[in-house]
Amino acid sequence: MRWGQVAVFTRKFRRKHCVAGAGEWPFRALNAGWLRQTGVWSFTIYLCHFGVIIALGSWQMMVAAAAISVSYAAAVAWLVERPMMRWRRLWAR
């Protein structure tokens, strides 16, 4: 298969499954509230997870590091990001 054929295949696949099939079960599952919220927190999780792992002192503490990273990201989103978004709207006027 050549690159041109791959591009046509992926374009058709995206159109059929991602745009036209947005109501199908995989996409409904991805629109679950908890999963969308995890997407909102994902960059903060990315930024803090390595520091949490280093602070815990070992790679064996991955479950604890994941829980702490998600909790930290939720706290940062609630205490820092949401007020900043409100202030940004006020300052933009």
C-alpha positions in Angstrom: 0.0 0.0 0.0 1.4 3.4 -1.0 1.2 6.6 1.1 -1.4 8.1 -1.1 -3.6 5.0 -0.6 -3.0 5.2 3.2 -4.1 8.9 3.2 -7.3 8.1 1.3 -8.0 5.2 3.6 -7.5 7.2 6.8 -9.6 10.1 5.4 -12.5 7.7 4.6 -12.1 5.9 7.9 -12.3 9.2 9.9 -15.3 10.4 7.9 -17.2 7.1 8.3 -16.4 6.3 11.9 -15.5 9.6 13.6 -17.9 12.0 12.0 -20.9 10.0 10.8 -20.6 7.5 13.6 -20.5 10.0 16.5 -23.6 8.3 18.1 -22.1 4.8 18.1 -21.2 3.2 21.5 -17.4 3.9 21.4 -18.0 7.7 21.1 -20.8 7.7 23.6 -18.5 6.0 26.1 -15.8 8.6 25.4 -18.3 11.4 26.1 -18.8 10.1 29.7 -18.6 13.0 32.2 -15.7 11.6 34.2 -13.7 10.9 31.1 -14.3 14.4 29.7 -13.2 15.9 33.1 -10.0 13.7 33.0 -9.3 15.3 29.6 -9.7 18.8 31.2 -7.2 17.8 33.9 -4.8 15.9 31.5 -2.2 18.7 31.0 -1.9 19.3 34.7 -1.6 15.6 35.3 1.2 15.5 32.7 3.0 18.4 34.3 2.9 17.1 37.9 3.1 13.3 37.6 6.9 13.1 37.3 7.4 15.3 40.4 5.0 13.2 42.3 6.9 10.0 41.4 10.2 11.6 42.4 8.7 12.8 45.7 7.4 9.3 46.5 10.9 7.9 45.9 10.2 4.8 43.8 8.5 3.7 40.6 6.7 0.9 42.5 4.4 3.5 43.9 2.7 4.1 40.6 -0.9 3.6 41.8 -0.3 6.1 44.6 1.4 8.5 42.2 -1.5 8.2 39.8 -4.0 9.0 42.6 -2.0 11.9 43.9 -1.4 13.3 40.5 -5.1 13.2 39.6 -6.0 14.7 43.0 -3.4 17.5 42.5 -4.7 18.2 39.0 -8.2 18.4 40.2 -7.2 20.8 43.0 -5.2 23.0 40.6 -8.1 23.1 38.1 -10.5 24.1 40.9 -8.3 26.5 42.8 -6.2 28.1 40.1 -7.5 27.5 36.6 -11.2 28.2 37.2 -10.6 31.6 38.9 -8.1 32.5 36.2 -10.7 31.8 33.5 -13.2 34.0 35.3 -10.6 36.8 35.6 -9.6 36.5 32.0 -13.3 37.0 31.0 -13.5 40.1 33.2 -10.2 41.5 31.9 -11.3 40.9 28.3 -14.2 43.4 28.5 
